[in-house]
């Protein structure tokens, strides 16, 4: 108790000293503590004529009836307007125990018009290893709705083919974890950085003691920890509230060519460069000239001849000279001063990167 009390006091002192720092829990994750994705295939019934009639829906429906001892004669045409085949998926939290409930999302697989008002029948949810970890069932909550007129006109709001069932699945078994297997725990940085890894390990060693934590690489920091479950949880609770100052990320320029969005991060500078950028605009105007014979002429026909006019305009090109150490903000302000569009700024940034005049990473998405 004295040990943990000392740690708690030290953590509070460290928090006061680094008011602007980040907590370990906000910038890292604990190795072995993770969520797991689950998926299943099932049937939604009780729809108001908005279901579907597909081959796999009919096969699933026949299989379900056979499990209840009802055999449908071969060749029988089934009416399945109130039934839809769906994919069910959920996220299983770390350390979820049997008997707990989790939310599920249900999505139509076929031609169902809407899942509104439907009920999901019992559906097993499997993990990546093929084992069943939860059983889903319940009434769907669908946020969208639609209205269809006799003339084919319709109005729809949001999606009607996707719904959720809060607490719609019951966990059947837990996922095995190695959280208590080793004599250490590992923190993984959300943004890998060698400097941040060193700073985090130093912050822990300063509080707990020398050689308690050591960086493994730019992502992981290994910390000695007790194996007893209760002690490890209390120990981890103290560690994740330690604050430290992560290193600033490298300079980046992110360009979205589809939306014209340009984001320039800190520490992006220009080396000495001269920039000239201009646009050549070509306009082609097509028209038709009509030639008709005179009213008194006895012979002749009306003739149509094409008339093409080509105009070439070249905007005034201005050259900008930037000295070493100029920031990207100065570049953008200079380009914006002449009314350049985002596409022009992208072209200039790409050319500067090719010329080696930008100290930072250019990322085009």
C-alpha positions in Angstrom: 0.0 0.0 0.0 2.8 2.4 0.8 4.4 1.7 -2.6 1.2 2.4 -4.5 0.5 5.5 -2.3 4.0 6.8 -3.2 3.3 6.1 -6.8 0.0 8.0 -6.7 1.6 11.0 -5.0 4.4 11.0 -7.6 1.9 10.8 -10.4 0.0 13.8 -9.1 3.3 15.7 -8.8 4.3 14.8 -12.3 0.9 15.9 -13.6 1.3 19.3 -12.0 4.8 19.7 -13.5 3.7 18.8 -17.1 0.2 20.4 -17.3 0.5 20.6 -21.1 1.8 17.1 -21.6 0.0 14.0 -22.8 -1.1 11.0 -20.7 0.3 7.7 -21.7 -3.2 6.2 -22.0 -4.1 8.9 -24.6 -1.2 8.2 -27.0 -0.6 4.5 -26.6 -2.3 1.1 -26.5 -1.4 -1.9 -24.4 -0.2 -4.8 -26.3 -2.6 -7.8 -26.0 -5.5 -5.6 -25.0 -7.5 -5.2 -28.2 -11.0 -5.5 -29.7 -12.0 -8.4 -32.1 -14.4 -8.3 -35.0 -17.2 -10.7 -35.3 -19.4 -11.5 -38.3 -22.4 -13.7 -39.0 -25.1 -14.5 -41.6 -28.8 -14.6 -40.7 -32.4 -13.9 -41.6 -34.5 -10.9 -40.8 -38.3 -11.6 -40.7 -41.4 -9.7 -40.1 -40.9 -7.1 -42.8 -43.8 -5.3 -44.3 -43.5 -6.6 -47.8 -40.0 -5.0 -48.3 -38.1 -8.3 -48.2 -36.6 -10.2 -51.1 -36.7 -13.4 -53.0 -33.2 -14.6 -53.9 -31.7 -18.0 -54.2 -29.6 -17.9 -51.1 -32.5 -16.4 -49.1 -34.7 -19.2 -50.1 -32.0 -21.8 -49.3 -31.5 -20.3 -45.9 -35.2 -20.2 -45.2 -35.6 -23.9 -46.2 -32.7 -24.9 -43.9 -34.2 -23.0 -41.0 -37.6 -24.8 -41.4 -35.8 -28.2 -41.7 -34.2 -27.6 -38.3 -37.6 -27.3 -36.8 -38.8 -30.5 -38.5 -40.7 -28.8 -41.4 -39.8 -30.2 -44.8 -40.8 -28.0 -47.8 -41.5 -30.2 -50.9 -39.1 -29.6 -53.7 -40.4 -27.2 -56.3 -42.6 -25.3 -53.9 -42.5 -21.6 -54.6 -41.9 -19.7 -51.4 -43.2 -16.2 -50.9 -40.5 -14.3 -49.0 -41.5 -10.7 -49.2 -41.3 -10.4 -45.5 -37.8 -12.0 -45.2 -34.4 -10.8 -46.0 -30.9 -12.3 -45.8 -28.5 -10.1 -43.8 -24.9 -9.8 -42.7 -24.5 -9.3 -38.9 -21.3 -7.8 -37.5 -20.1 -6.6 -34.1 -17.0 -5.7 -32.2 -16.1 -7.8 -29.2 -14.4 -5.6 -26.5 -11.2 -6.8 -24.8 -11.8 -9.0 -21.8 -15.5 -9.4 -22.6 -16.9 -12.2 -20.5 -19.6 -14.8 -21.3 -23.1 -13.5 -20.5 -22.3 -9.9 -21.4 -24.2 -8.0 -24.1 -22.8 -6.2 -27.1 -24.3 -4.0 -29.8 -24.7 -5.4 -33.4 -25.2 -3.9 -36.8 -27.4 -5.7 -39.4 -27.0 -5.0 -43.2 -29.1 -6.3 -46.1 -27.2 -8.6 -48.5 -29.8 -8.8 -51.3 -32.6 -6.8 -52.9 -34.6 -6.0 -49.7 -36.1 -2.5 -49.9 -36.1 -1.9 -46.2 -35.3 -3.6 -42.9 -37.6 -1.4 -40.9 -39.8 -3.2 -38.4 -37.8 -6.5 -38.9 -36.6 -9.0 -36.3 -33.2 -10.7 -36.5 -33.5 -14.5 -35.8 -30.8 -16.2 -33.8 -27.5 -15.8 -35.6 -24.1 -17.1 -34.4 -21.2 -14.6 -34.7 -17.8 -15.9 -35.5 -14.3 -14.6 -35.2 -11.4 -14.7 -37.6 -10.5 -18.2 -36.2 -14.0 -19.6 -37.2 -15.1 -20.0 -33.6 -18.5 -18.8 -32.3 -18.0 -16.0 -29.7 -21.5 -14.5 -29.5 -25.2 -15.2 -30.4 -27.3 -12.3 -31.9 -31.0 -11.9 -32.0 -33.5 -9.0 -31.5 -35.6 -6.3 -33.0 -33.9 -3.9 -35.4 -33.7 -0.1 -35.0 -33.6 1.5 -38.5 -33.0 5.2 -38.7 -34.1 5.6 -42.3 -37.5 5.6 -43.8 -39.1 6.0 -47.3 -42.3 6.6 -49.1 -43.1 5.2 -52.5 -45.9 6.5 -54.8 -48.0 4.6 -57.3 -46.3 6.5 -60.2 -42.9 5.4 -59.1 -41.9 8.6 -57.3 -40.3 8.1 -53.9 -38.8 9.9 -51.0 -36.2 8.3 -48.7 -34.3 9.6 -45.7 -31.0 7.9 -44.6 -30.4 4.2 -45.2 -33.3 1.7 -44.8 -31.2 -1.4 -45.4 -29.0 -1.1 -42.4 -30.1 -1.3 -38.7 -28.8 -1.8 -35.2 -29.8 -3.9 -32.2 -28.5 -2.4 -29.0 -27.3 -5.2 -26.7 -28.4 -7.5 -29.4 -25.8 -10.2 -29.0 -24.8 -12.2 -25.9 -21.1 -13.2 -25.5 -20.6 -17.0 -25.3 -16.9 -17.1 -24.6 -13.9 -14.9 -24.0 -11.0 -14.3 -26.3 -7.7 -15.7 -25.0 -5.1 -13.0 -24.3 -1.5 -13.0 -23.2 -2.0 -10.0 -20.9 -0.9 -11.9 -17.8 1.6 -14.2 -19.5 4.9 -12.3 -19.3 6.8 -10.3 -16.6 6.3 -7.1 -18.5 3.7 -5.1 -20.4 4.3 -3.3 -23.7 2.9 0.1 -24.6 2.6 0.7 -28.4 2.6 4.4 -29.6 -0.3 5.4 -31.7 2.1 7.6 -33.7 5.5 5.7 -33.9 8.4 7.9 -33.2 11.9 7.1 -31.7 12.0 10.3 -29.7 8.6 9.8 -28.2 9.5 6.2 -27.3 12.6 7.4 -25.4 10.7 10.2 -23.7 8.0 7.8 -22.5 10.5 5.3 -21.1 12.3 8.1 -19.3 9.1 9.4 -17.7 8.3 5.9 -16.4 11.9 5.4 -15.1 11.8 8.7 -13.4 8.7 7.8 -11.5 9.0 4.1 -10.8 12.8 3.6 -10.9 15.8 3.0 -13.2 15.6 0.3 -15.8 11.9 -0.2 -15.3 11.0 0.7 -18.9 13.0 0.5 -22.1 12.2 1.3 -25.7 12.2 -1.7 -28.1 11.7 0.3 -31.3 10.0 3.4 -32.5 6.6 1.9 -31.6 6.9 -0.2 -28.5 8.1 0.4 -24.9 8.6 -2.6 -22.6 7.8 -2.0 -18.9 8.5 -4.5 -16.1 5.3 -5.5 -14.3 4.1 -7.9 -11.6 2.3 -11.1 -12.8 -0.4 -11.1 -10.2 -3.6 -9.9 -11.9 -4.8 -7.5 -9.2 -1.3 -5.9 -8.8 -0.8 -5.7 -12.6 -4.1 -3.9 -13.0 -3.4 -1.3 -10.3 0.1 -0.9 -11.6 -1.1 -0.3 -15.1 -3.7 2.2 -13.8 -0.9 4.3 -12.4 1.3 4.0 -15.5 -1.3 5.0 -18.0 -1.9 8.3 -16.1 1.8 9.3 -16.3 2.2 12.4 -18.4 5.1 13.1 -20.8 5.7 15.3 -23.8 5.7 13.4 -27.1 8.0 14.5 -29.8 6.6 16.7 -32.5 5.9 14.9 -35.8 7.9 15.4 -38.9 6.9 18.1 -41.4 4.1 16.8 -43.7 2.1 18.3 -46.5 -1.1 16.3 -47.2 -2.8 17.0 -50.6 -6.2 15.6 -51.5 -6.3 15.8 -55.2 -10.1 14.9 -55.3 -11.3 17.6 -53.0 -8.6 20.2 -53.4 -7.8 20.2 -49.7 -4.2 21.1 -48.7 -3.0 20.7 -45.1 0.5 21.9 -44.2 2.0 20.8 -40.9 4.5 22.4 -38.6 8.2 22.2 -39.4 7.7 22.4 -43.1 10.1 25.0 -44.6 11.3 26.0 -48.0 14.9 26.0 -49.3 15.9 28.8 -51.6 13.8 28.5 -54.8 12.3 30.6 -57.6 8.8 29.7 -58.8 7.0 30.7 -62.0 3.5 29.3 -62.7 1.1 30.3 -65.4 -1.9 28.9 -67.3 -2.5 28.7 -71.0 -6.2 28.9 -71.8 -7.5 27.8 -75.2 -11.0 28.7 -76.2 -12.7 27.1 -79.3 -16.0 28.5 -80.5 -18.0 26.7 -83.1 -20.7 28.3 -85.3 -22.5 27.6 -88.5 -22.7 30.0 -91.5 -25.7 29.7 -93.8 -25.4 30.7 -97.5 -28.7 31.1 -99.4 -29.3 31.9 -103.1 -30.9 35.2 -104.0 -34.7 35.3 -104.0 -34.8 35.7 -107.9 -32.3 33.0 -108.6 -33.7 30.0 -110.5 -31.0 27.7 -109.4 -29.0 27.2 -106.2 -29.4 25.6 -102.8 -28.9 26.6 -99.3 -25.4 25.7 -98.1 -24.2 25.5 -94.4 -20.5 26.0 -93.7 -18.8 25.5 -90.3 -17.0 28.5 -88.8 -14.4 27.8 -86.0 -12.8 30.5 -83.9 -9.8 29.7 -81.8 -8.6 32.1 -79.0 -5.5 31.6 -77.0 -5.0 33.4 -73.7 -2.0 33.2 -71.5 -2.3 34.5 -68.0 0.5 36.8 -66.7 3.2 34.7 -65.1 4.7 36.0 -62.0 7.9 34.6 -60.5 8.4 34.3 -56.7 11.8 34.1 -55.1 12.0 32.5 -51.6 15.1 32.6 -49.5 16.2 29.7 -47.3 14.0 29.2 -44.2 10.8 30.6 -45.8 7.7 28.9 -44.5 5.0 27.2 -46.6 2.6 29.8 -45.2 4.6 32.5 -47.0 4.4 30.4 -50.2 0.6 29.9 -49.9 0.1 33.6 -49.2 2.1 34.6 -52.3 0.2 32.2 -54.5 -3.1 33.2 -53.1 -2.2 36.9 -53.7 -2.4 36.3 -57.5 -5.7 34.3 -57.2 -4.3 30.9 -57.8 -6.6 27.9 -57.4 -5.9 24.9 -55.1 -4.9 23.0 -58.2 -2.2 25.5 -58.9 -0.9 25.3 -55.3 -0.8 21.5 -55.7 1.2 21.7 -58.9 3.7 24.1 -57.3 4.1 21.9 -54.2 4.7 18.8 -56.3 7.3 20.7 -58.4 9.1 22.0 -55.3 9.3 18.5 -53.9 10.7 17.2 -57.1 13.3 20.0 -57.0 14.3 19.1 -53.4 13.2 22.5 -52.2 10.8 21.3 -49.4 12.0 20.0 -46.1 9.1 17.7 -45.3 7.1 14.8 -46.7 4.6 15.4 -49.5 1.6 13.0 -49.2 -0.9 12.9 -52.0 -4.1 11.0 -51.3 
